[in-house]
Amino acid sequence: MANTEAETPKFSEASKALDEILEKFKSGNLSLEESIQLFETGVSQLKICQTGLTQSRGKVEVLIKSLQKDGEIVTEPFEA
């Protein structure tokens, strides 16, 4: 079965899931088995976030390139 956009978890959903996992870890009331399961889930959600960020970065770079009028393509890393 092919994934459609509606079936693919979004960055915001994965980020929220990571926040919830973090809160559960902070509670300190988890068994070893629960901790391992949450860690596995967290890694999965982190991969979704990384993919979303990578795709967004690519889109931003394309937009920056399209704004170049003189043909010189210059991209600079974003620093917050």
Buried (B, 14 or more C-beta within 10 A) or exposed (E): EEEEEEEEBEBEBBBEBBEBBEEBBEEEEBEEEEEEEBEEBBEEBBEBBEBBEEEEEEEEEEEEEEEEEEEEEEEEEEEE
